[in-house]
């Protein structure tokens, strides 16, 4: 039997913390679903998926648009995202991979 794969944590995430899983974690922070100190290190896939479901439900309230968020939530979300981009850039992330065609 193989041990369950676990998440390395947003602070050790490949792609300088810009992976889809890292985005779920950051959104969880922004929506107050988990504390900003929670890296999710050691979480198994079912826990990440459960967080994603909660994050998705929060996004639904705002039509999946940052501009529809209340000012305080929008400010927290943008603070978290901007800090993540700055950290990623400092680690050499350029965002170029985000623009590649998956086909």
C-alpha positions in Angstrom: 0.0 0.0 0.0 1.3 3.4 -1.0 1.2 6.2 1.5 -1.2 9.0 0.6 0.4 11.9 -1.1 0.4 15.1 0.9 0.8 18.7 0.1 4.3 20.2 0.8 2.8 23.5 2.0 2.4 26.8 0.3 5.8 28.0 1.5 7.5 25.0 -0.2 5.1 24.8 -3.2 6.8 24.3 -6.6 6.4 27.2 -9.0 7.2 29.7 -6.2 3.8 29.2 -4.6 1.8 30.0 -7.7 0.3 26.5 -8.3 -3.4 25.9 -8.4 -3.2 24.4 -4.9 -1.4 27.5 -3.6 -4.1 29.6 -5.0 -6.7 27.6 -3.0 -4.7 28.2 0.1 -4.4 31.9 -0.5 -8.1 32.2 -1.2 -8.8 30.3 2.0 -6.7 32.9 3.8 -8.5 35.8 2.1 -12.0 34.4 2.9 -11.0 33.7 6.5 -11.6 30.0 6.1 -8.1 29.2 7.4 -5.6 31.4 9.3 -2.9 33.1 7.3 -0.4 31.1 9.3 -1.8 27.8 7.9 0.5 26.5 5.1 -1.5 23.3 4.7 1.7 21.3 4.9 0.9 17.6 5.2 -2.7 18.0 4.1 -4.0 15.1 2.0 -5.9 15.7 -1.2 -9.3 15.3 0.4 -8.6 18.2 2.8 -7.4 20.4 0.0 -10.5 19.5 -2.0 -12.7 20.3 1.0 -11.1 23.7 1.3 -11.5 24.3 -2.5 -15.3 23.5 -2.1 -15.5 26.2 0.6 -13.4 28.7 -1.3 -15.6 28.1 -4.4 -18.8 28.7 -2.4 -17.3 32.0 -1.2 -16.4 33.1 -4.7 -19.9 32.3 -5.9 -21.3 34.9 -3.5 -19.4 37.6 -5.5 -19.9 36.2 -9.0 -16.3 35.0 -9.0 -15.3 38.7 -9.3 -12.9 40.6 -7.1 -14.7 43.8 -7.9 -17.9 42.5 -6.3 -16.3 41.8 -3.0 -16.9 44.1 0.0 -14.1 46.6 0.4 -12.5 45.0 3.4 -12.5 41.5 1.8 -11.2 42.9 -1.5 -8.4 44.7 0.4 -7.4 41.5 2.2 -7.6 39.5 -1.0 -5.4 41.9 -2.9 -2.9 42.2 -0.1 -2.5 38.5 0.0 -2.3 38.1 -3.8 0.2 41.0 -4.2 2.5 39.6 -1.5 2.4 36.2 -3.2 3.3 37.7 -6.6 6.2 39.6 -5.0 7.5 36.5 -3.2 7.2 34.5 -6.4 9.0 37.1 -8.5 11.8 37.2 -5.9 12.1 33.4 -6.4 12.4 33.8 -10.2 8.7 33.3 -11.2 7.8 35.3 -14.2 4.2 34.2 -14.9 5.2 33.1 -18.4 3.9 29.6 -17.8 0.5 31.0 -17.0 0.2 32.2 -20.6 1.2 29.0 -22.3 -1.4 27.2 -24.4 -2.4 23.9 -22.8 -3.5 22.4 -26.2 
